[in-house]
Amino acid sequence: MDVLKLLVLSADDLAQALTMRTAIDGVTDAFSRLSDGRASTPPRTAVAVQAVGGTTLLMGADVEGLGLATKTVSVFPGNRARGVPVVHGLVLVLDPATGRPRAVCDGTFLTALRTGAASGAATEILSRTDARVGAVIGCGAQGRTQALAIDCVRELEEIRLCDRQGEVASRLVEELRDEVGARLVAHTDPSRAIADADVICTATTSATPVFDGTRLPAGAHVNGVGSFTLEMQELDGATVEHSSVFVDSKESALAEAGDLVMAESEGLTSRDRWVELGLVSAGRAPGRRSDSEITLFKSVGHAVQDVAVATLALVAARDRGLGRLVEL
């Protein structure tokens, strides 16, 4: 009888296996492969859990030269009031030659890491090299990795961590104080947080805009990673209208990026002008054109990110003897 041996990687295992720098490099490479047509990525399935306002997402990808993986992730905003994480998930890494399961990873940690890494990649590619002030709106698990990522790719002097619940922002300041080089400041008002900011990340589950886009500083770079359905609009029309728009995948953006689709329906942007980040990272499309330009990276999350980060984690975990091998 063939015994299936599966390596189980916990959040602690993943944290030891991967650095943010490694994750950023992996996601950048994955985006390039996606835009080059070297990935098989069917549209993800969203299961609405209407009774509690939650969503369970099912996705997977085969990325040439990287690997094969599938993921299930649940986003239940009501969990915050229960003192439970908003996001839960599992990632299954498969052998691309046989389809045989190789490892299962904590998808909650991995999702936060790869989402932060995507913003890190976009910030490194699109933001001004002299960026000094960062702002992160939303201080949950996603906000944490957003701050780590932008601090990794730019020599920021200050990062403003903003959450409508001030104690949440203050707690994240304390948690990250020894992990970033920038000075950390807690905020509760997004308008104040984005004032004169060079890099701005939004990582909330808000269905309505979290700041007024007319107040964006010239030359700012924005990473919008929180909203992931056509009904959610974390960024307002003014932000989209005044920005050069970059996306993880144009197909995914059209299916799930309410921020962009709503703005297009109002005549404030056009999908023809949206550029996939992978084309820029591969040198096939221009990125920022001037220091005064506002750039926007809108990401709804893509399975190629999971493949890249999970595969890197599996290789590192095996090299370092991390994880627990189970027989099924």
N, C-alpha and C positions, 0 to 999 in steps of 0.2 A: 504494500500500500504506500502510495506517495504521500509523504508527510510535508505539509506546508510549514515552512519556517518564516516567521514574520518578525522583523525588527520593530519594536515599539519605541518611539521617540517622544518623550515628554517635553513640556515647555522648558524645563531646566536643561534637558539634553540639547535641545535646539539652541538655547542661549549660549551653551558652551561650544557648540559646533560652528556657529556662524557669527561673524561680526557684521555690523551694518555696512561697512565698506565692501565686504564680499557680496552681501545681498544686493547692494546698489549695482555693482558690476554685473552680477548675474541677471538682474532685471533689465539693465540696459541692453545686454546681449540678446535677451529674449525678445524685447521689443523690436530690435533690428531684424531678427529672424521672422517675426510675425509680419512685419511690413514687407519683407522680401518674399513672402509666400511660402516660407519653409515651416509652416505650422498648420496642423489640422485642428481647428477649434470651432466646433459647432456652437450655436448660440446657447447660452446657459438657460436653464429652466428655473423660473421663480414660482414657488408655491406660497400663495398667500394664506396665512393663518389668521383669518378674519376675526375670530373670537377674541384674540388678544392683540391684534394689530401687528403681528410678526410676519416675517418672511423667511422661508428656507430656500436657499439657492443651491442648485446642482450644476456642476461644471466639470470640464475636463479638457485636456489637450495633449496632442502628440507633437513635440517640437523636434524637428530634425537636428540631430547632433547633441540634443540636451536630454530628452527623456519623455516619459509618459506618466501622467498622473491624473487622478480625479479628486474632486473635493465636494463635500457637503458643508455648507455654512449657514447658520441661522442668525438672523438679526432681529432681536426682539427688544425694541426701545423701552417697553414697559418694565424690563428687568431692572432698569436703573433704580426705580422706586422700591424694588424688592431687595436691593443690595446684591444683585446677581449680575455678572457681566452681560453686556448687551449682545456680544458676539460669541457664539460657540461653533466649533467646527472640527472636522477631521479631514486629513489629506492622505490618500492612499497612493503610494508610489508603485508603479508596475514595471516589469521588465518589458522594454519596447520590442524585444525579439519574440517573446512568448506570451506576453500578457499576464504572466504570473505575478501575483502580489509580492512585493519585496519588503515594504515597510509601511507603517501607519504613523502619522505625525499629528501632534496636537495642532489642529487647524486654527484654533483661536490665536495662539502665539504666532503661528506662521502667517496668518492673514494680516495681523497687525504689522509684522516685520516686512512682508513683501509690499504692503500698501505704503509704508514709510519709505521703503527703498525706491518705489516708483516716483514718489515726490522728490527723493534725493537725486534720482537720475534726471528728472525734469529740471530741478533747480540747478544742477551742475551744467546742464546743456543750455538752459534758457535764461537764467538770471544774470544780472550784471556781476562781473567778477569782483567788483568792489563793494558788494552788498555787505552791510554791517548790522542791520536791524531785522530781526525776524518776528513774526507773530503767528501764533497757532490758536485758532478758534475751535474750541472743543477739547476737553482735557481728559477724555477717556483713554482706553487702550490704544486707539488709533492716534490720538493727539500725542501720546508719549513717543511713539516711533516717528511721527512727523518732526518733532523737535530734535530727536537724535539724528535724523537723516539730514536735515538742513544744516545742523551744526557740523556734520561730518564733511560736507562738500564746500562750505563757505566759512571764512574766518569771521564769524559773527561776534559782535561785541555784546549784543543784547538779544534775548528772545523773550517775547511777551506771551505768557500762557494765559489764555482767556477762556473763562467758562461762566455761564450765568449763575452757577453755584460757586460762590467765591471760595468756599472751603475745598472744593474739588481742585480748583486752580492752585491754591496754596499748597495742597498736599502734593501735587505733581511737581511743584517747584522744589519741595524738599526731597522728593524721590530722585530727581534728576540732577540735583546740585553737584554731585560728584562725578556725573557721567558726561557732562558737556563742558565745553570751554567758555561758552557765552555766559554773561550774567543773566539770571532768570528773574522775571518780574511777573507777579500775579495780577490779572485784570478781570473785571466782570463786564466791562463795556467794550464791545467790538470796535466801535468808532474810535475810541481812544487807543485801542491796541494796534489798529492798522495805520494810525497817523504816522507819517514819515517812515513806514516800514518798507523794506526792500524786498523781503520774501514773506508771503502770507499763505498760510495753509488753513483750509477749512476742513474739519473732520468731525462733523456733527451728523445727527440723524434728523435734522430740521427739514420740514417740508416747505418752509418759507425762508426767504433770504436773511442771512445773518448780519449783513452790513450793507450800507448804501454805496453802490459802486461808483457814484459820482465823486466820492471822497477818496478814491484810490490815488496814491501818490504817483506822479509821473515816474516811469522807469521801473515800477514794481513788477514782481513776478508772483503770480497766484497759482497755488495748487488746490484744486477743488476735488476732494476725494470722498466726501461724506454721502452725498445723494446718489442713489443708484436705481431709481425708477423714474418713469415719465411723469409721475405725480409729485416728485420731490424737486424743490428748487432752492438749494442752499445758496446759490449765487444769483443775483438779480440780473435783469436785462441790461442795465447800465454797465455792469462788470463785463458781460459778454460783448456788448456793443463796442466798448472802448479798448478791447484787447485783441491781440493776435492769438487765435485759438489753436491749441495743440491738443491731441487726444491720444489715448492708448490705442484705440481701434475705432475707426470711423463707423464700422458696422455696429459695434457695441454702443457707441455714443448715440446713434440714431435710434437704437432700440431701448436705451435705458437712461440716457442723460437728460433728465427733465430740464435742467438749467439751460442746456443748449437748444433743445427742441422747442421749448416755450419761447425762447428768445427769437428763434428762427420764425416761428409762427407770427411774431409781432414785427417781422421785417428788420430785426436788429442784427442779424448775422445770416450767413449762408453756409450750408454744409460744403459747398465748393471751395470755401476758404479755410476749412479745417485741415490741419496737417497732422499726420500721425508722427508721434515722437520718434518711432523707430526709423522713419525716413531721415530725420535730422541726425540721429545718432550714427546712421550708416553713411552720412555725407551725401544723401540724395535729395535733400531739401534744406533750405536755409532756416536758421532759427531766429534769434534776436537780430534785428537790423540796426537798432540805435539804442543809445542809453536812455532815451526818453520814452521808448516804446513800452507799453504794458503787455506782458505776455501771460497767457492763461493756459495751464495744463489741466484739462478736465479728464479725470479717470473714474470709470465705474468699476474698475477691477477686472482683470483678465486672467484666464486660466494659465496663460504662458508664464505669468509671474509665479504661480504656484509650482509649476513644473521646474522652473529654474531654481527657485530657492529650496524646494524640497529635495531635488536631486543633489544640490550642493551639500545640503545638510546630511543626506544619507552617506555620501562619500566621506565627509569629515567625521561623522559618527563612527563609521567602520574603522577609519584610521586611528581614532582615539579610544576605541572600545566603549563608546557611549551607547546607551539604550539597553533594552531588555529583549532578548530573543525568546519568542514563544512559538510553540508548535500547535498547529490547529488540525 
